[in-house]
Amino acid sequence: EESKGRSMQSVISEAAVETSTPVEREMKASAPPRNIAVDAYRGFVMLLMMGEVLHFASVSHAFPDSIFWRILAFNQTHVDWAGMSLHDTIQQGFTFLVGVALPYSIHSRIRKGQSFGNQLAHTLWRSLILVALGIFLRSTHSEQTYFTFEDTLTQIGLGYTFAFLLAYCRSKWQWTALGAILFGYWLAWALYPAPGPNFNYAAVGVPADWHHNFSGFAAHWNKNSNLGQAFDVWFLNLFPRASRFAYNSGGYLTLSFIPTLGTMLLGLRAGAWFRSASPKIPVKRFLIAGTLLIAAALFLHVTGICPIVKRIWTPAWTLFSGGICLFFLAAFSWIIDVRSYRRWAFPLVVVGMNSIAAYLIADLLEGFISRSLHMHLGYRVFQLFGMALEPLMLGIAVMLIYWFILFWMYRRSIFLRI
């Protein structure tokens, strides 16, 4: 499978340098074999994103008494504010794996003898392309460019160059940077005035019957009444817009790229653990680190010091979701590398090795494929199991087409790179 091409490890994070620092000398060690577990995990993340076409929420609405469909629907939607569903693991999984890939990609560039200046320029260019691609995809249904910086690609692009530079630091400085980022971000929000009892939430898109806002100190992290919201009201209105920006209906923020960088750094450390432990798999270290991160996040949440909120990527969310990512990585590594059960992962690897293509296919082709299926096959074929399951049957057909497109690309070694 190594001959099929390179995965997201080289799609988003190639870099290299030829010097003689201790960090770089360590990176010049012999290249490890391909990490299939990382490809499979990435494929799993992308399939979760592509799986939105299955429309579990619509099916659950048709079967209101079914716990089974209710659970599936919950895990295919984002939670309203605090907490986590399986769907909430997509963005941080994608981001975390960018960090995991960095040590491998840097090592590859170093072995090719590329200068630090060249690789830094390459990194800056890729960061710019990721931001531009994110804006482009968010603008596909607009009459003009829709400048927004809160989606997955732009968030990674804004922080990627910093993660790349930190990858050349020793581990203690990477941990120090992670702590400084999370504490500094938390402190900035804590110092920003919390909304008072008479705050007009309706003016920022929060309905009166919305019961997810916090009270007390945790109110600093309430929806659209925080530091990030104030920044976006200033920043996003610097760009040409159809109308003045007032709030994001989901509560998402540009400044979330700062703690998102923390997620990349956690992935960076996991990638470094992979390489330093090779040929062994550091499953135990992943589990211990994941447990500690989740415990710390839950403590911050329960005490009200910092709630776990994905939509604004709170520092507690960075820790909690980072722990979840480490658990996923441990599970995939144990099954695939320790137990050597690999054949089942092939469908995931096909997707994971072409994740940018998968991202674009899911974002751009759903409507076209759905309309084409209805045009050429009609509607009744998807109603075979009843009207209630029609969205699911159509979604399954669309998902299969997604996968076969990626399989066709895989067989021909076509891997989309930025």
N, C-alpha and C positions, 0 to 999 in steps of 0.2 A: 504493500500500500504506500510505501515511501515513494515509489516511482510515479504515483498518481499526481504528485504535486505537493505544494506546501499549503499548510492550513492558515487560519487567521493569525497564527504566530508570525507569519511573514506578510500577511495582508495588511495589518495595521501597524506592526511594530518592528520593522527591520531597521537596524542601525549597526555601526561598526566603528572601530578605532584602532590605531596601531601606535601604542605607546608602551611605557614600561612601568606603570603604576601597579601596586599589588592587586587591586581589583581587576585590572585588565589582564595581568598575568594569569590570574585564576580563570578568567574567561577564555583563555587560549587553550584550555584543556581539550582533549579529544571530544568531538561532538557526540552527544548521547543519541540513542535510537529514538525514532519518532514516538511521541507521547500520544498513543491512541486514546487514552482515557480523557485527555484534554479535548481532543477532537470530538469525542462522543458527548462530553458534557456540553460543549459549545453547540453541537447539533441538537441536543435536548432543549437548550435555551431557545434556539431559533425555531424549533418545532412548536414550542409553547406560544411563541409570537405568531407564527403562521396559523396556529390552531384557532385563532379568533374566528376564522371562517366557519367553524363548526356551530357557532351560535347556540351554545348551551343555555344561555339566558332565555332565548326564545322558546326552546323546548321546555325549560323549567316552568315558564309562564303557562304553557299548555298543560302541564301536569303539576298543579300547585300543591298537591298532597304528596308528591314524591320526594323523599329525602335524598335519594340518589341523584336526581337531576338538580336538586337544590345545591348539593355539595359541589357538583361539577360546575354549575353556574357561578357559585361564589368564587371558585378557584380560577375562573376565566375572566374575572373582573378585578379591578383595583379596589381595595378597601376605601371607604369614604375618607378616612383620615388616619387615625392611629391603627397599628396592627399590620398584618401581612396575610395575603393570600398567595397561592402558587403563582398567579399572574404577576404579583409584585416582585417575584424573583427574577424576572426576565432582564430588566435593565441592569440591575446590579450584577447579575451573572455575566452578561455580555461585557460589562465594564471590568469586573474582576478578572476575567479571562484575558483581557488586553494586558493587564499587569502580569499575569502568569506567563504570557508569551514573551515579555520583554527580555528576560535573561537569555532565552534561546536565540532570539533575533539579534541581539547585540553580539552574542558569541559568534553567530554566523557571519556577521559583518566584519568582526575583528579578524576572523580566520581568512577572510578575503582581502585583508590588508587595506581596507578603506580608512581614510583619515577621519578624525573627529569632526573637522569642519564640514566635510561632505555629508556625513551622517546627520549632523545637526541641521544642515540646510534641508536635507531630505525629510527630517522629522517635522520641521516647521512647515514645509510644503504639505505634508500629509495632514497636519493639524488644520491647515487652512482649507484643504479639500474636504475634510470631514465636516467642518462647520458649514461650508458652502453647500455640500450635499444635503445636510440636514435642513437648511433653509429652503433649498430647492424642493425637497419632498413635501415640506409643510406648505409650499406655495402652489401645489399642483391644482388645487381647487379654488384659487384666488385669482382675482383680476389683475393683481400686481404682486410684486415680491412681498411675501409675508415674513418680515424679520422677526424671528423668534429663536431663542437659544436654550430652550429647556428640554428639547428632545434628546434621545440617546446619542445620536451621532454628534450633535453640536456640543453636548456636555463632555463627551470623550475628547473631541477635538480641542476644546478650550483647556483641558488639563493635561493632554497627552505629552506635550513638550516638557512640562515640569516633571512628569513621571519619568520620562526618558533621561533627563539630567540627573534625577535622584537615583536612577539605576546605576550610575557610576560612583555613587557614594558607598561607603561601608554600611553594613547593616545597622550599626548603632545610630548613624545619622539618618537613615531611612526611618527607623522607629521614632527618632526625635522629631523628624519632620512630620510624621503622622500625628504625633501627640500635639505638636504646635498648631497644625492645621485644625484639628478637631477642637482643641481648647480655645484657640483664638476665634474660631467661627462661633463657638458656643458663647464666648464672652461678649462678642459684638452683638449678638442677638439678645443676650441677657441685659445689656446696658441700654439697648434701644427701648423706648417707653412701651410698655404693654398697653393694649387697648383698655380704655376705662369702661365703666358700667354703662355709659351713654354712647358708646361707639356705634356708629351707624353701619352695621354689617350689611344691610341691604344695598348700600351704595357700592359695595365691593363684591356683589354677587353672592352673598351668603344669606339664604332665606331665613326667615324668622323661626321656622320650625326645625332648623338644622341643629342637632344636639351633640355635635362632635367637638365643639370648641372646649378648651380647658379653662379652668379657673385657677386663681392663685398665681404662683410664679410661672407655672407652665403656660399661662396665657400668652407669654412672649412668642409662643409657637402656634398661635391660632391662625386660622385661614385668612389670607389676604389682609392681615392687620399687623404685619411684622416687618422686620428690616428688609428682607428680600423683596417684599411687595413695594416698599418705598423706593428701593433702588430701581426696580423695573418701571415704575411710573416715571422716573426721570430718564433712565437709560433707553428704554424702548421707544420713547417719544422723540428721541434724537433722529430716528429713522423715518423715512416717508411711510405713511400709513393711510389706509382708507378712512380711518377715524382714530381719534386719540385713544391711546391705550389707557384703560382704567383698572383692569384686573384680569387675571387668567382664571377662567371658570373652574379649572381643576385645582387651582392653588399652586401650580408649578412655577418655578423661579429660575432666572438666569444664574444667580449666585450659587445655585446648588452644585455647579461644577467644582466648587472648592472642596466640600466634603466628598464629592464624587472622586476627586483626586485621591482622597484617603482610601476609597475602595480599590482604586488601581494599585496603591502602594501595598495594600494587604495581598492583592494578587501577585505583586512583584516579589514579596517575601515568600509566597507559596511556590512561585517558579524557581526562586533561588534554593529553597529547600529541596525541590525536585532534583535540581542539578547537583547539589552538594551531596545528596544521599545516593545518587545513581551508582550502581544499578538497583539498589534497594528502593522501596517505595515508602516514603515517610507518612504512612497512614495514621500512625499513632500521634505523630506531631500535629497533623491536621485536626484530629479529633480533640486533642487537648487545647490547641489554640482556639478552635471553634467554640468549645465549651466555655472557655474564659471570656471570649468576646461576647457571647450571648448572655452570660451571667452579668457581666459589667453593664451591658445595655439594659437588661431588665431591672437592675438596681437603679439606674438613672431614670428609667421610666416610672417605676413604682414610687420612688421618692419625689417625683415631680421636678427633678433637677433638669432633665431633658427628655421629652417624650420620644417614642419611636414612631416617626412619621416619614413614610417614603416620599410622599409628594413634594416635600420641601427638603428631603434628604438631611434630616437632622443628624448631628454627630452620633446620637444613640442609634439611629438607623444604620449609619455606616458600620458601627460595631456589630449590631444584631445581624444585619444582612451579610456582613463579612463572615460571621460565624456560620451562617446557613450555607454560604458558598463553600466554605472549607468542609462542611459536612458532605455536600454534594460531591466535591472533589475527592474526598476520602472514599465515598461509596463507589464512584466510578473507578477509581484507582484500585480499590480492593477487588472488585468484581473482575475487571479487565486485566490488571497487571499481576495481582497477587494470586487470584484464583484461575487466571488465564481463560476466562470465559469471554471470548472476543467476537465470535461470529455473529452473535445477536446484535452487536453494536454497529454493524455495517450500515444499516439505514441511517443511523445518527451521524456516522462519520461522513457519509456522502453529503449531508447538509452542513456539518461542522467545518468541513474543509473548504466550503464556498459560502461562508456566512454573509459576506457583503452581497453576493448575488441573491442569496435567500432573502435578505432584508429588502432588496429592491423588488424582487418578484412579489413578495407579500404586500408591499406598499403600492405597487403600480399595476399589478395584473389581476387582482381579485375581481374587479368589476368587469373587465374584458372577458375573463374566463367564464364567469357566471353567465354573462349575457350570451356568450357563444354556446354554452351548454344548453341553455334554454332555447336558443334559436335552432340548433341542429337536432336536439333530442326532445324538445318540448318540455312541458311541466309535469306531465303525468308520470313519467318514469321516476321522478324523485318523490312521488306521492305513493309509491308502492306499499309503504308501511303506514300510510295515513298522512293526513295534512299536518298533524302536529310534528311529525318527524321530517317533514320536507326540508326545513333549513339544515338539519343535520346531514341528510343524505346528499344534498347539494354541496355542503361543506366538505364531506368526505371525498366527493369527486374532485373538487377544486384542490384539496390537499394532495391527492394522488397525482394530479397534473403538476403541481408544484414540485413534488419529489422526483417525478420522472424527468422534468426539465433539468434538475440538478444532477440526476443520475446520468443523463445524456452528456452533460458538461464534464462530469467526473470521468466517464469512460474515455473522453477525448482530451483529458488533461487541460480543460479550460477552467481556469480559476481567476475570478475577477479580483483585481488588486487595485488599491488606491495608491 
